[in-house]
Amino acid sequence: MLIKIMDDWGCYPTWVWGPDKYGGLYEPHDPAELGLSPSLVGRLEAWQKWSDSMVNIADPHDSRPISDAEYDALAAEGRRLAIRVGDELRRARFWYYQDPEPA
């Protein structure tokens, strides 16, 4: 299983790829259905809500300003979450979407 940790407005933060199930595409997948611990599922949900809070989807031009420090903190938490997913799903390959995909 290949899992990409990625924030996208209104989507689950765990994106799963599979040649049979998804036709070779990544699709957002409920982290609670992946067999992750409730605490990690909660952290993933909180991270996605944090990301969602950065965009006013009704009027994206009216979104709140995001500092470089907050953007970097969001990315750092995404990388930590990707590692935690890998710790809990030992057979999965995982990565944070801004980093190179594992070979």
N, C-alpha and C positions, 0 to 999 in steps of 0.2 A: 504494500500500500504506500502510495506517495501522497503526502499531505503538505500543502502549502498554507502557511499562516499569513492571512492577508485581510486587511480591513477594507471594506467597501460598503458604502452607505446602505443600510437596511438588509445586509446579508450576514449569514453566519461567518465567523472568522476562520473556520477550518474548511479548506478547499481540497477535495479529494479527486485524484485522477485515476481512471481505470479504463483500459482499452475496451473491455466488454460492457461494463455497466454504464459508462458515460461516453462511449464512442470516441475515446481518446481526448476528451476535454476535461478541464477542471470544473467542478461544480461545488458550490457552497453546501456544506453538510452540517447538520446539527451536531455539535461536539458531544452532546449528551448521548448520542447514538453510537459513538465511536468506542465506547468502553472507557472513557476517561473518568477520573475521580470527580466527585461533585465539587471539590474545592477548585480544581483546575477548570472545570466547566464554568464555574462562577467567575474566575479570573478572566477567562476568554470572553465571557459575556460583558464583564465590566470594561474590558479593553475596547470591545466593539462599541459599547455605548459612549465611551470617551471619544473615540474616533467620530461617531455619528454626531456628537455634540459640536463638532468643528464646522459642520455644514448646515446651513439653513436650506433644506431641500426645496422649500417652496420658492425661494429666491436665492440661489447660490451666490449672487453678487452681494447679498446682504449678510453673508456669513461673518462670524466674529473673527477678528484678527488672531492669527496663530503665530506665536513667537518661534524663533528657531529652537529655543530651549524646549518648548513644549513638543514641537515636532520631533526633536531628537529623543525626548523622553518617551514618546509614543513608540518610536521605532525600537528603542532599547527594550521596552516592555514586550513588544512583539517578538524580538529575538529571544528573550527569556522564556516566553510562552512556547515558542517553537522547540526549545531545548526540553522543556517540561513535557511537551507532547511526546517527544522522542524517548524520554525517560519512562513514560507510562505505556507507550506502545512500541515495545522493543523491536518488533518486526517491521515497523514502518520506517520509511525514509522521510525526512521532514526538512523544512527550511522556512526561513522568513523570506517573503517575496522580494525584498529589495536586495537580497544576497544571491549569489550564484546557485542555481539548482544543482543538487548533488548528482554526481554521475552514477 
